[in-house]
Amino acid sequence: MRVRYTRVRGDGEPAAAEALALAAEALLRLGERPEPEGAGDEERLRAALERAAREAGAAEPRELAEAALERLWREGWIERIGGRGELRLAARPELLKLAALRAWRALLPEARLQGGTWPRPGVRGPHEPHGPERPWRWGEPLTLDPAATLKAWLPKGELTADELRVREGEGGRRRAVALLLDCSHSMVLYGADRFGPAKRLALALHHGLGREGSRFQVVCFHDVAEAVPPERLPFLSAQPAHTNTAAALEEARTWLRRQGDVERRALLVTDGRPTAVPLPGGRVYKNAWGRDPVIERATLAAAARLRRSGAELDVYLLSDEDAVFERVRELAGSARGRAYRVDPGRLGRRVLTDLMRPSR
């Protein structure tokens, strides 16, 4: 999706809607190419805004990028999080929702996940709202609990998104999906853009699965594996690190086990074989040269534990190397899952199509 920016204020500052659209476009492209090591999120965002403005045909892309960044801060669409040692940026709900919606529409314009918010036969779902009350989340259907919303609104006298309340369905959400995203350095090397499509897939699933009432979690793995909160998804980047697939499978298993009586699925997106595994005491064993039996055994064991916990595993390989695909098939087989070799440009459509098929 391309946007041209023509309406600019007299002082050269873009209007709020145009700054928001430019930022959403820049965030979709952020991280799709190698970046300077140690670059901060604000520096990365500024460069992405300038590229987006240049591609949109702006006469002064650098000036437009600076003005748009200043507008993002003033409107509160981005914020700093973290402690003194590591200040990172997070997207506020308005910006996150727009970026995720654009990613969804770009991957599959007419996408409708099978069944919507209604359960399939034999599957419990959120169709009887008798569960606990909770705040409404951006991107979800506006199926509000009127009494709870009024109770939250009346003391303040002003209705905002923070006062909107919904109730969980009696049977919980219909399914829980964990996306295991390879964030190792090889995802942006060798002249191929693998990480960009994978990150846009994460944003698209955040929108699509949230809209249908499913739970969704992204796990970014490199030397270690870490769960990624939604507001950090647009700022994900590949790290100069190894591929700790075993840690990602364990992180997904832990999260999926906490989701209750729902369909559980894990989607692993990677471009190569595992090159690291966790060791007792928080240490990490790494070996990027050839097949390592220690790494292979630990990774296959983690996949088997994931299957025993009741979760399905689908593995998507963004590489055409036959030897790597054989290792990926072995990994999927240990979890009784499926392995696919996918072109990065078709990753999103393939994953969304597979999510439409019934669980085994």
C-alpha positions in Angstrom: 0.0 0.0 0.0 1.5 3.4 -1.1 0.4 6.8 0.1 1.2 10.1 -1.4 1.4 13.1 0.9 0.3 16.4 -0.6 -1.6 18.3 2.0 1.0 20.1 4.2 0.5 23.0 6.6 1.9 26.3 5.9 4.7 25.8 8.4 5.8 22.6 6.7 4.3 20.3 9.3 2.1 17.4 8.1 -1.5 17.1 9.3 -2.1 14.6 12.1 -3.7 12.0 9.8 -0.9 12.2 7.3 1.8 11.9 10.0 0.0 8.8 11.4 -0.3 7.3 7.9 3.4 8.0 7.2 4.4 6.4 10.5 2.3 3.3 9.9 3.9 2.9 6.4 7.4 3.4 7.9 6.8 0.8 10.7 5.7 -1.8 8.2 9.1 -1.5 6.5 11.2 -1.1 9.6 13.7 -3.9 10.1 13.4 -5.4 6.6 17.1 -4.6 5.8 20.4 -4.7 7.7 20.7 -1.7 10.2 23.7 -0.1 11.9 24.6 -2.2 14.9 23.6 -0.4 18.1 21.1 1.9 16.4 18.3 3.0 18.8 14.7 2.8 18.0 14.3 6.5 17.5 17.2 6.6 15.0 15.7 3.6 13.2 12.2 5.2 13.0 13.6 8.5 11.7 15.4 6.7 8.9 12.3 4.6 8.1 10.1 7.7 8.0 12.6 9.4 5.6 12.5 6.3 3.3 8.7 6.2 3.3 8.5 9.9 2.6 11.0 9.6 -0.3 9.1 6.6 -1.8 5.9 8.5 -1.5 7.3 11.3 -3.7 7.8 14.0 -1.0 9.8 17.0 -2.2 11.8 17.2 1.1 11.7 13.7 2.6 14.1 14.5 5.5 12.2 17.6 6.6 8.9 15.7 6.3 10.3 12.8 8.4 11.5 15.2 11.1 8.2 17.0 11.2 6.2 13.7 11.3 8.4 12.3 14.1 7.8 15.5 16.1 4.1 15.1 15.5 4.1 11.5 16.7 5.7 12.6 20.0 3.3 15.5 20.5 0.2 13.4 19.7 1.4 10.6 22.0 1.3 7.9 19.3 4.7 6.6 20.3 6.3 6.4 23.8 9.5 5.4 25.5 9.6 2.3 27.7 12.2 0.6 29.7 14.8 1.6 32.3 17.8 3.9 32.1 20.0 1.3 30.5 17.6 0.5 27.6 15.1 3.0 26.4 13.0 1.6 23.6 10.0 2.9 21.7 6.5 1.4 21.8 3.5 2.2 19.5 0.4 3.5 21.2 -2.9 1.8 20.3 -3.9 4.2 17.5 -0.6 3.7 15.6 -0.4 0.0 16.3 -3.9 -0.6 15.1 -3.3 1.3 11.8 0.0 -0.5 11.1 -1.6 -3.9 11.9 -4.6 -3.2 9.7 -2.4 -2.2 6.8 -0.4 -5.4 7.2 -3.6 -7.5 7.3 -5.0 -5.9 4.2 -1.7 -6.2 2.3 -1.4 -9.9 3.0 -4.9 -11.0 2.2 -7.3 -8.1 1.3 -10.5 -10.2 1.5 -9.3 -12.3 4.5 -11.9 -13.8 6.8 -10.7 -16.4 9.2 -13.0 -19.4 9.2 -15.8 -19.2 11.7 -15.3 -15.6 12.9 -16.1 -15.2 16.5 -18.5 -18.2 16.4 -17.3 -21.6 17.4 -17.0 -24.5 15.1 -19.0 -27.6 15.9 -17.5 -29.2 19.0 -15.3 -26.2 19.8 -16.2 -24.0 22.8 -16.0 -20.3 22.0 -16.7 -16.7 23.3 -20.4 -16.8 22.2 -21.9 -16.6 25.7 -20.5 -13.6 27.5 -20.7 -14.8 31.1 -17.0 -14.7 31.9 -15.0 -12.1 33.8 -15.2 -8.4 33.0 -12.1 -6.8 31.4 -11.2 -3.6 29.4 -11.9 -3.6 25.7 -8.7 -3.9 23.5 -8.0 -2.0 20.3 -8.9 -4.0 17.2 -11.6 -6.2 19.0 -15.3 -6.1 18.0 -17.3 -3.5 20.0 -19.4 -6.1 21.8 -19.6 -4.1 25.0 -21.0 -4.9 28.4 -23.3 -1.9 28.9 -23.5 -2.0 32.7 -19.8 -2.4 33.2 -19.0 0.4 30.7 -21.5 2.8 32.4 -20.0 2.0 35.8 -16.5 2.8 34.6 -17.7 6.0 32.7 -20.0 7.7 35.1 -17.4 8.7 37.8 -15.3 10.4 35.2 -18.1 12.0 33.1 -16.1 11.5 29.9 -16.2 8.3 27.8 -12.9 7.2 26.3 -11.5 3.9 25.1 -10.2 3.3 28.6 -13.7 3.0 30.0 -15.0 0.5 27.5 -15.7 -2.9 29.0 -16.4 -6.4 27.6 -16.8 -9.8 29.1 -15.0 -13.0 28.2 -17.0 -15.8 26.7 -18.1 -18.6 28.9 -15.9 -21.1 27.1 -12.9 -18.7 26.8 -11.4 -17.7 23.5 -11.7 -20.0 20.5 -8.0 -20.6 20.0 -4.5 -19.5 21.1 -1.8 -19.0 18.5 1.9 -18.5 19.2 4.1 -17.2 16.4 7.7 -18.1 16.9 9.7 -15.6 14.8 13.3 -16.1 14.0 15.1 -12.8 14.8 18.7 -14.0 14.1 21.0 -12.1 11.8 20.6 -14.4 8.8 17.0 -13.2 8.3 18.3 -9.9 6.8 21.6 -11.0 5.2 22.6 -12.4 1.8 20.5 -9.9 -0.1 17.2 -11.4 0.7 14.4 -9.8 2.7 13.1 -12.5 5.0 12.5 -10.6 8.2 10.3 -7.9 6.7 7.5 -10.3 5.6 7.8 -12.3 8.9 7.3 -9.1 10.9 4.4 -7.9 8.8 2.9 -11.4 9.3 3.1 -10.8 13.1 1.3 -7.5 12.8 -1.4 -9.0 10.5 -2.1 -11.8 12.9 -2.3 -9.4 15.7 -5.1 -7.7 13.9 -6.9 -10.7 12.4 -6.8 -13.1 15.4 -7.7 -10.3 17.8 -10.7 -9.4 15.7 -12.0 -13.0 15.8 -11.5 -13.2 19.6 -8.4 -15.5 19.7 -5.4 -15.1 21.8 -2.1 -14.3 20.1 1.5 -14.2 21.3 4.7 -13.5 19.3 8.0 -15.0 20.5 11.2 -13.5 19.1 14.2 -15.8 19.3 17.9 -15.4 18.6 20.4 -16.2 21.3 17.5 -16.3 23.6 13.7 -16.3 23.2 11.4 -13.6 24.6 7.7 -12.9 24.4 7.0 -9.6 22.5 4.2 -7.3 23.8 1.9 -6.0 21.0 3.1 -2.4 21.3 6.7 -3.5 20.5 5.8 -5.5 17.4 6.4 -2.7 14.9 9.9 -2.1 16.3 11.1 -5.7 16.0 14.5 -6.2 14.3 16.9 -9.0 13.5 19.8 -9.3 16.0 23.4 -10.2 15.3 23.0 -13.5 17.1 22.4 -17.2 16.7 19.1 -19.3 16.4 17.9 -20.7 19.6 14.8 -22.6 18.4 14.6 -24.8 21.5 14.2 -21.8 23.7 11.4 -20.5 21.5 9.5 -23.8 21.6 9.7 -23.8 25.4 8.5 -20.2 25.6 5.6 -21.1 23.3 4.7 -24.2 25.3 4.7 -22.3 28.6 2.4 -19.6 27.2 0.0 -22.0 25.4 -0.4 -24.2 28.5 -1.8 -21.1 30.4 -4.5 -20.4 27.8 -7.1 -22.9 29.1 -9.4 -25.1 27.1 -8.8 -23.8 23.6 -7.2 -25.0 20.3 -3.5 -24.4 20.7 -1.2 -23.8 17.7 2.4 -22.8 17.3 3.8 -21.3 14.1 7.5 -21.4 13.7 9.0 -19.1 11.0 12.8 -19.5 10.4 15.4 -19.5 7.6 17.8 -22.1 8.9 18.7 -24.8 11.3 19.1 -24.2 15.1 22.5 -23.0 16.2 22.0 -22.5 19.9 20.3 -24.1 22.9 19.7 -23.0 26.5 21.8 -24.6 29.3 21.2 -24.8 33.0 22.0 -21.7 34.9 20.9 -19.3 32.1 23.8 -20.1 29.9 23.5 -20.6 26.1 25.5 -23.1 24.1 26.2 -22.0 20.5 27.6 -23.7 17.4 27.1 -22.3 13.9 29.3 -24.9 12.2 27.8 -28.0 10.8 25.4 -30.4 12.6 25.7 -30.4 16.4 24.1 -33.4 18.2 23.7 -31.5 21.4 21.7 -28.7 19.7 19.7 -31.2 17.6 18.7 -33.4 20.5 17.7 -30.5 22.7 15.6 -28.9 19.9 13.8 -32.1 19.0 13.1 -32.8 22.6 11.6 -29.3 23.0 9.3 -29.9 20.0 8.2 -33.3 21.4 7.3 -31.6 24.7 5.3 -29.0 22.8 3.2 -31.7 21.2 2.7 -33.6 24.5 1.2 -30.3 25.9 -1.5 -30.5 23.3 -0.3 -27.9 20.8 0.1 -28.3 17.1 3.3 -27.1 15.3 3.6 -25.8 11.8 7.1 -24.9 10.6 7.7 -22.4 7.7 11.2 -22.4 6.2 12.2 -19.3 4.3 15.1 -21.0 2.5 15.4 -23.3 -0.6 18.3 -25.4 0.8 17.4 -29.1 0.7 19.6 -30.0 3.6 18.0 -27.4 5.9 14.6 -28.5 4.9 15.3 -32.0 5.9 16.3 -30.8 9.3 13.1 -28.7 9.5 11.0 -31.8 8.5 12.6 -33.8 11.2 11.8 -31.1 13.8 8.2 -30.9 12.7 7.9 -34.7 12.7 9.1 -34.9 16.3 6.0 -32.8 17.2 3.8 -34.6 14.7 3.5 -31.3 12.9 3.9 -30.1 9.3 6.9 -28.4 7.6 6.6 -26.1 4.6 9.2 -24.4 2.3 7.8 -21.0 1.6 8.9 -18.0 -0.5 9.1 -15.0 1.8 6.8 -13.0 -0.4 4.1 -15.6 0.0 4.6 -16.3 3.7 1.6 -14.3 4.9 -0.9 -15.8 2.5 0.3 -19.3 3.2 0.1 -18.9 7.0 -3.4 -17.3 6.9 -4.6 -20.1 4.6 -3.3 -22.8 6.9 -5.0 -21.1 9.9 -8.3 -21.6 8.1 -8.0 -25.4 8.0 -9.5 -27.3 11.0 -7.2 -28.5 13.7 -6.1 -32.1 13.6 
